[in-house]
Amino acid sequence: MAGAWAVDNLRKQIDTASLRRQRFLGRRRRHRPPLATSVAGAADPAARSPFPLHLVRGTALPAYLDYLARREVAAAVPCRSATAEGHRRRFLLVSGLTLLLEMRTVASLTDDLLVAILSRLPVKSLRRCMCVSRTWRGIISHPHNQRQLPQTLEGFFYVPRSEPAPAPSFTNVTGTVRPLVSPLFDFLPQHQSIFLLSCCNGLLLCRCWEGQDDFHYVVCNPATEEWVRLPDSINAGTECMARLGFDPAVSDHFHVFEFSEDHDISQPGMEVYSSETGEWVHKENGWIDTEDDEAFVSLVGHHSGDVFLNGCLHFLTMDDDIAVVDTEGKTWRKIPIPELCTVGLIQKSQGSLHFVSFLETDESMVELVVYVLENYRSQEWILKHSTDASYIFGEREIDLIQGFQWVAMHPDCNIIFLTVGWDNTLVSYDMDHHKIQEICDLGGDDNPRYLPYVPLYSELQTLHA
């Protein structure tokens, strides 16, 4: 009994130490968490560890890699431990993902097979895998392989709010001089000017002007220079609010939502284009106010932000709600924004809908607040983060109505981007580390629209005319 207690106690101690090292993942080699942290008495097979799921804690490797690692560990030769009992043998397992590479099973994987496995990981886990070894770092960072691996936020398109407009601009998220994407869009058919309407998972919805009053819609992929021109809708020639919906994890097909407005800015309905059918379909307005049975009114405008999540388009309204509609026009709903909040930013981050805003507290202080919607049914917003606004702006005297502009929230981590001051300085705020970083000056403009861009290197048949 005493020996079994000692084994269990040692296992708990190692597990606790591993958990403490999680926060240092990827910083220094000695801080990286062990591949496995289980201990068992070899003399008693029933007492051996079942190699729990935290065998690859912090990396979220696929189950089959997990299994391979377990099989290799189980076949390892037990070592003797110099304990008071003397002859009890224990498994003191693997320390570090580097040993996983040295195992003959995993080491036999070809680069192509390893890339295929890593391509199924989330971006955050993929970045952690770069800490495994120089070999893995080289494979993951190779330009050819990067096109097959999950991508993350690379930068922002920003365009003037007036149409027709000059060519859009692009800045990398790191603020480097050379942009990842050329904003000239010279691969598109002949046009006088381009106005970017929406960006979703690597695809862009553009309004291409051929003359003073003549334009058409184009959906394109700047990374592959593929594009397709859409047929005209019933609103041809009218500048409507149009948004793009696309999720490559679900389908290669995309949808375009076009909203027309009556003179009283009510919504008679919408037109939805599907790349699968190649046609526009009219959907009657389903946003009905249950109190007075009137149609939903007051969209926030052509330049409001939007989020495509779970097959539905989300965008802010002037009634402090988030309007939601699906691609088939079957789901129409309104989600109230968090209490006491007004103007803010909605974004998809880490798979969930987020709302970011500044909120005045009872002590006449202003705080940055970040909420996440974890349950659509209850429509309950959970406060994820808050901090004093003065920490964000420092010594700058900022008008919270006109002195800054929301840009985006990082899709894979807790970082918020915004511009401040007359020179539109792009600033990032890391919520996890409470860190502010000035990225670059974007130059003065009349509050441009910002479209976060995540490249997509897959070729899509739907973008072939």
ABEGO torsion letter per residue (X at the ends): XAAAAAAAAAAAAAAAAAAAAAAABGABAAABBBABABBBBAABAAABBAGBAAAABGAGBBAAAAAAAAAAAAABBBBBBBBAAGABBBBBBBBEAAAAAABAAAAABBAAAAAAAAAABBAAAAAAAAAABAAAAAAAABAAAAAABBBBBAEBBBBBABOBBBBBBBBBAAGBABBABBAAGAABBBBABBBBABBBGGBBBBBBBABAABBBBBBBBAAAGBBBBBBBBAABGBBBBBBBBBBAAABABBBBBBBBBBAAGBBAEBBBBBAAAGBBBBBBBABBBAAAGBBBBGBAEAABBBBBBGGBBBBBBAAGBBBBBBAAGABBBBBBBBBGBBBBBBBBBGGBBBBBBBBBBAAGBBBBBBBBBABAAAGBBBBABBBBAAAAAEABBBBAAAABBBABBBAABBBBBBBBEAAGBBBBBBAAAGBBBBABBAEBBBGBBBBBBBBBABBBAAABX
